[in-house]
């Protein structure tokens, strides 16, 4: 259920409404909007509470939410959510581009890429300090040293840092160095981790699982939102199907469908989504055209020698071409890059 406050409701009336919800043994999450505030009510007594909540001073109406994902639903919040990212936002008029190597391999490698993608127009720097690998003998990342390199690159360029957190125990450490916490596809339903990143007041980029449905994806986001963290970016990164011409099948129809169901911004990762560097530019163009708010692009100075996922990484000149190719598409749909 949601409690919609009147536009003229005072702070005292909003506070009182939140307290009344809590007195009834329900959880209240305040969602602040430009024109009015909404209180998401979570618990098992919502039906009996509706009439009581509707009578509270300053309340316009109390409305049941039919979707299983309550806070992420467009029924709860009609305004699109925008999330800070460096000098810009994710979810605004500008399509935010987050670029960098799949893995942080060295200080020199990271700084070279960071300066190059910044100059080309990126807002964020991606790079894995901790890498979840299918093969236990593969490169697992530099750990804390990688986080320190990322922080140094942020100081040098002003780019916001996006990096993955693998376990609840890592959340505090990763949050110390990063601007956006990434939850990878393998952890989309690691509910303990989702709750922990929800407690940290930093944006979370949540990647869709390999075989997750739209509803499962939004319910995973709900775990984060229920902890009080409203800054969640949904990232389509491809799913596993019977097709074998790409590493994954990048389901771009997920972008407009999510926009029909949720107020949360949507990102696309065409690097992970296809597994082929030759497809990154065309699928990035398509992602912008269907309404993606952000792109995650893997960029490496020498993909042939990359320690992880070189086959899906583009080099610096290719990234520069990508940014030029995206600008007219963004302009054609009323956005900018």
HELIX and SHEET records of a PDB file:
HELIX    1   1 UNK A   11  UNK A   23  1                                  13    
HELIX    2   2 UNK A   46  UNK A   54  1                                   9    
HELIX    3   3 UNK A  107  UNK A  120  1                                  14    
HELIX    4   4 UNK A  144  UNK A  157  1                                  14    
HELIX    5   5 UNK A  168  UNK A  170  5                                   3    
HELIX    6   6 UNK A  171  UNK A  177  1                                   7    
HELIX    7   7 UNK A  185  UNK A  187  5                                   3    
HELIX    8   8 UNK A  191  UNK A  199  1                                   9    
HELIX    9   9 UNK A  214  UNK A  225  1                                  12    
HELIX   10  10 UNK A  253  UNK A  261  1                                   9    
HELIX   11  11 UNK A  270  UNK A  274  1                                   5    
HELIX   12  12 UNK A  277  UNK A  289  1                                  13    
HELIX   13  13 UNK A  303  UNK A  305  5                                   3    
HELIX   14  14 UNK A  310  UNK A  312  5                                   3    
HELIX   15  15 UNK A  316  UNK A  332  1                                  17    
SHEET    1   A 4 UNK A  27  UNK A  32  0                                        
SHEET    2   A 4 UNK A  37  UNK A  42 -1                                        
SHEET    3   A 4 UNK A   2  UNK A   5 -1                                        
SHEET    4   A 4 UNK A  59  UNK A  63 -1                                        
SHEET    1   B 2 UNK A  83  UNK A  85  0                                        
SHEET    2   B 2 UNK A  88  UNK A  90 -1                                        
SHEET    1   C 9 UNK A  96  UNK A 100  0                                        
SHEET    2   C 9 UNK A 124  UNK A 126  1                                        
SHEET    3   C 9 UNK A 160  UNK A 164  1                                        
SHEET    4   C 9 UNK A 180  UNK A 183  1                                        
SHEET    5   C 9 UNK A 203  UNK A 207  1                                        
SHEET    6   C 9 UNK A 232  UNK A 236  1                                        
SHEET    7   C 9 UNK A 266  UNK A 268  1                                        
SHEET    8   C 9 UNK A 294  UNK A 298  1                                        
SHEET    9   C 9 UNK A  96  UNK A 100  1                                        
END                                                                             
